[in-house]
Amino acid sequence: MANRNIPVQKRFVFTRSSKWMKVVIAAAVVCATAALLVLHAVRQNNRMQAAALKEQAYRLEQEQLELTERINRLGSAESAKEIARDVLGLVDPDTVVYQPED
């Protein structure tokens, strides 16, 4: 008769673990908890930075639109007068300038 493979039932017996094993497990749990807290803080920081960068990108887009509009107006005579008046302090020959006395 051939030798059959008969499944053997295994029985797990829980024994008392050593104090060192308990310390190692406790340390692992504490380290894992600390790592999760650090990751949460990093995630929050990244979210705040992303929000700040989105706000900065929006402001830069608005500034770009304004500059594009100014560039488009630069070719007109009105823009040349505006630059002469605002930047260079020049006025039309027919304009009378009143300066208050201090």
Protein Blocks (a to p, Z undefined) as FASTA:
>chain_A
ZZdddddddddddddddfklmmmmmmmmmmmmmmmmmmmmmmmmmmmmmmmmmmmmmmmm
mmmmmmmmmmmmmmpmklmmmmmmmmnopacfkbccddddZZ
